[in-house]
Amino acid sequence: MNKNNLDPTWIESQLADAEWQTASSGGTTCIEVAFLEQNFVALRDSKNPHKPPHLFDDAEYDAFVAGIMRGELRRR
């Protein structure tokens, strides 16, 4: 399923029931991730949990994490 075609009501209910996990790096800027139904992942800023999260399908999320682990997303 394409994330652009998701029912906003479904997204809202998924986020309301989401179990957010915080990255534990010991720093003050963290991201939180929630694994949703239908193979979607939500990512948000722990300092601004009221803002809409970024939604990824599983393949996009896996590519994002792999890019981080390979160092591809470092600031130049």
PLY file of the C-alpha trace (Angstrom):
ply
format ascii 1.0
element vertex 76
property float x
property float y
property float z
element edge 75
property int vertex1
property int vertex2
end_header
0.00 0.00 0.00
1.24 3.45 -0.90
1.56 5.72 2.13
0.10 8.61 0.11
-3.17 6.69 -0.12
-3.54 6.00 3.60
-6.78 6.99 5.27
-6.08 9.95 7.59
-8.41 8.42 10.20
-6.37 5.20 10.15
-3.13 7.18 10.55
-4.59 9.15 13.46
-5.73 6.00 15.27
-2.38 4.29 14.67
-0.47 7.26 16.08
-2.82 7.56 19.07
-2.13 3.92 19.98
1.55 3.92 18.98
4.23 2.63 21.32
7.03 5.11 20.78
10.60 3.96 21.31
13.30 6.53 22.03
16.83 6.20 20.78
19.03 5.98 23.85
22.21 7.83 23.01
22.50 9.82 26.20
22.14 13.07 24.26
19.41 15.67 24.45
18.22 15.41 20.86
16.56 12.11 20.14
14.21 10.60 17.67
11.34 8.31 18.49
10.12 5.48 16.31
6.83 3.59 16.32
6.11 0.48 14.28
2.58 0.69 12.92
0.29 -1.88 11.35
0.37 -2.57 7.59
4.19 -2.36 7.56
4.55 1.35 8.24
6.94 3.15 10.57
6.52 6.60 12.13
9.50 8.73 13.12
9.30 11.91 15.20
11.42 14.39 17.15
11.27 13.63 20.89
11.42 17.36 21.67
8.41 18.08 19.44
6.09 15.08 19.76
3.09 17.26 18.89
4.33 17.75 15.31
3.28 15.23 12.66
5.76 12.36 12.33
7.44 11.23 9.13
5.89 8.04 7.77
7.93 5.36 6.02
7.00 2.00 4.61
9.24 -0.84 5.81
11.52 -0.72 2.74
12.03 3.05 3.08
12.74 2.74 6.79
15.24 -0.08 6.23
17.03 2.02 3.57
17.06 5.03 5.93
18.58 3.02 8.79
21.10 1.35 6.45
22.16 4.78 5.15
22.73 5.98 8.69
24.77 2.91 9.56
26.93 3.36 6.43
27.54 7.02 7.34
25.76 8.34 4.25
23.66 10.85 6.17
26.45 12.73 7.91
26.70 16.51 7.55
29.47 17.51 5.15
0 1
1 2
2 3
3 4
4 5
5 6
6 7
7 8
8 9
9 10
10 11
11 12
12 13
13 14
14 15
15 16
16 17
17 18
18 19
19 20
20 21
21 22
22 23
23 24
24 25
25 26
26 27
27 28
28 29
29 30
30 31
31 32
32 33
33 34
34 35
35 36
36 37
37 38
38 39
39 40
40 41
41 42
42 43
43 44
44 45
45 46
46 47
47 48
48 49
49 50
50 51
51 52
52 53
53 54
54 55
55 56
56 57
57 58
58 59
59 60
60 61
61 62
62 63
63 64
64 65
65 66
66 67
67 68
68 69
69 70
70 71
71 72
72 73
73 74
74 75
